[in-house]
Amino acid sequence: MSRGSLDRRFRATSASAQLSPLKLAGTALYIAAWPTLLFVIAGDGRWLEGWLFTAWYAGLCTTVIVWLYRKDPALLAERYRQPGSGGQKGGDRVMVYAIVAGFTAWIGVMPLDARRFGWTPSFPLAVQGVGWALLLTSAFLLFRSFHDNTFLSPLVRVQTERKQRVVSTGVYGFVRHPMYFGAILMFVGTPLLLGSLVGLGVAAGMILLLAIRIVAEERVLVAELEGYSEYRKKVRYRLLPFLW
């Protein structure tokens, strides 16, 4: 066996060792918490659209975590990194908390709007179908982002300890930030499926937050990651093909 293979196996084993059963159980509870919050606020356990979103969300999260645990434990360990660690920039730490707060508001307002109080009139079935299609596309982009980029940290930082390099293949040959693109499709598709105009309004705020973070993140990558300037010339669009 080559030295490189031994090093990769050692890093994978070390990363797996950090992921205790207790931590994985905590992750399962965290995943379950968001759909639970959705239904508690809705006050209706028979909400079909809510169950469709729950199946999508839980299925995607479980698939990604199981795949990373088996195929890329080093990235899974990186995804557990806490804000403020690993050389994360101070401004990005604030941004992480803002995104979490926005996501919580987004999850909370949709069942209030679509189910408990009915502020938004029911959407046509065709509109809900578009929402479901956006969610399916989102799932593909999100999974492939993890699949194609082993350096997909939740924090804006350059992973020198992992010898980070530019990834330009797979979905990263399409746009420079495919995970954010997938997240935007989720933020738009979910309120279309659930029937919430208020949720779309919160989604607009979340998209703005992601756009601001992308600009700040690219400043760091251009300054600190070798080859990123050339990658920007090769893949022109940050987030939305043919637009930005």
N, C-alpha and C positions, 0 to 999 in steps of 0.2 A: 504494500500500500504506500502511496506517495506521501511526502511530508505535508503537501497541501491538503490531501484528503484527511490525514490525521488531525490537522489543525481545524478543519471544518467540523469534523466529528466532535472534537473537544469543545469547540464553541457551542455547538448544538446541545451537547450534554450539559454544559455549564448553564446554558439558558434554561433548559428543561428543569434543572434542579431548582431554579429560582421560582418556578411555577408550582407551588405546593397545592395539594388538594383543597386546602382551605381557601387559597386565593382563587382557584378555579370555581369553587362553590360560591364565593362572593361575587364572581363575575356572573354566574347563572342568576343569582338574586338580583343583580343590577340590571341584567337584560329583562328579567320578568317585571321589574318595578315600573318601567315605562308603560307597557300595556295595562298593567294593573291600575296605574294612575288614570289612564285613559278611561277605563270602564267605571272606576269609582266616581270620577267627575261626571261621566255621562249618566250614571244612575240607571243603566239599562244593559243587562247582561245578554240581551237578545239582539244587540246591534250588529247586524250582519257585516256592514262595512268596517266596523271596528275590529271584528274578528278577521276579516281579510287583511287589514293592516297588521294585526298581531301576528298572523301566520307569516306574512312577508318579513316583518322585522325580526321575529324570533328565528325564522329559518335562515335568513341572511347572516345574522350574528353568530348563530351556532355553526353554520357552514364555514365561515371565515375563521373562527377560533379553532375548530377541530382541524381545519386544513393547516393553519399556522402551527399548531401544536405538533402535528405530524411531520410537516415539510419545512417549516422555517421557524423553529422555536426562538432563534435569536431576535427575529422581528417581533414575535409575540411578547418576549420579555421587554423589548423597547416600547411596545404599546402600553405597558404598565408603568412606564416612567412617569414620575410625579412632576407637576409644574414647578419650575424653578430649579430643576436639576439638569445636569449634563451640559451646562453652558447656555441654557435657553436665555434669549434676550428678555430683559425686563418688561418691555412693552408687549411682547408676545404672551407673557404670563397673564397680563391683564386681559388680553384678547381671548385667551382660553376660557377664563372665567366668564367673560361676556357671552361667548358662544354657548357655554353650558346654561347660563341664565336664559338666553334667547330660546334654546331648545326646550327648556322646561316650560317657558311661557307658551311656546308653539304647541307642545303636547297638551298643555292645560286648557288653552282657549278653544281648541277645535271641538271637544265633546260638549263644552258649554254652549257653543254656537250651534253645532249641527244636531245635538240630541237633547240636552237638558232644557234649553230655552228656545231653540229654533229661530235664532235671529236671521239666519239665511234660509230663504225658500229652498226646497229640495232641488238638487241639480238633476238635469235630464240624465238618463242612463248612458247616453253617448258621452257626456262630459265625464261621468264616473269611469267609463271605459278608457278614456284618454288618461285619466289619473292612474289607473291600473297599469296601462302600457308604460307610462313614465316610470312607475315604480319598478317594473320588470327591467327596463333599460338601466335604471339606477342600480339595481342589484348587480347587473353584469359589470358595469363600470366600477363599482365599489370592490367587488371581488377581484376583478382583474387588476385593479390598482395594487392590492396586496400581493397578488400572484406575481406581478411583473416587477415590483420594486421592493426589495428586501430592506430598504432604508426608509420606509414610510413611517417616520416618527410622528407622534401626535404633537410634538413641540418643534418650534423653529430653531434648529441647531444643526451644525455639521458634525456628523458622527466620526470624528477622527479615530476613535478607538476601534471602530469597525472598518476603517479604511473606506469610508463612503466615496462612491464615484457617481457620476451622472448616469442615469438610466434613460435611454432614448428609444427603447423597443416596446413592442406591445401597444397598449393604450397610450403610453407616453410618446409614441410617435404620432399621435393624433392631436392631443392638446397637452400642454405642459403640466396641468393640474387635473388629471382625470378623476381623482377622488373628490375634489371639490365640485366638479361637474356632476358627478353622481349624486352628491349631497344636494345640489340645487334641484335636480330632478325629483329627489325625495321630498324636498320642502314644498315643491309645487304640486307634485303628483298626489301626495297624501291628502291635502285639503280638497282637491278635486274629487278624490275618491270618497272622502267622508262627507263632503258637502258643506264647506266652511269658507265663506268669503273673508271672515276675520283671520282665519288661518293663513289665507293667501297674503293678507296684509302683513302678518308677522313674518311670513316667508320672505317678503320683500326686504324687511330689515335684516334677516339672516343672510340673504344674498349680498347685501351691502357689506356686512361684517366680513364675509368670506373674501370679497373683492379687496377690501382694505388689507386683510391679512396676506393675501397673495402678493400685493405690491411690496409690503414690508418683507415678506419671506424671500422674494426674488432679489431684493437688495442684499440680503445676507448671503444668498447662494452665489450671486455674481462676485461678491467680495471674497468669499472664503472657500468656494468649491471649484476646484480646477475643471475647466471644460464647460462650465454652465453658460458662459457668454456665447460660446459656439453653438451650444444646444438651443439657445433662444433664437439664433439665426436660422437653425434648421427647422425647428417647430415654432411657427410664428405666433400661434394663438395660445394665450394663457389658459382660457377657461371655456369660451364659447366659440366653436368653429365659425370662421368667416366674420366674426363680430369683434372679439376681444381676446 
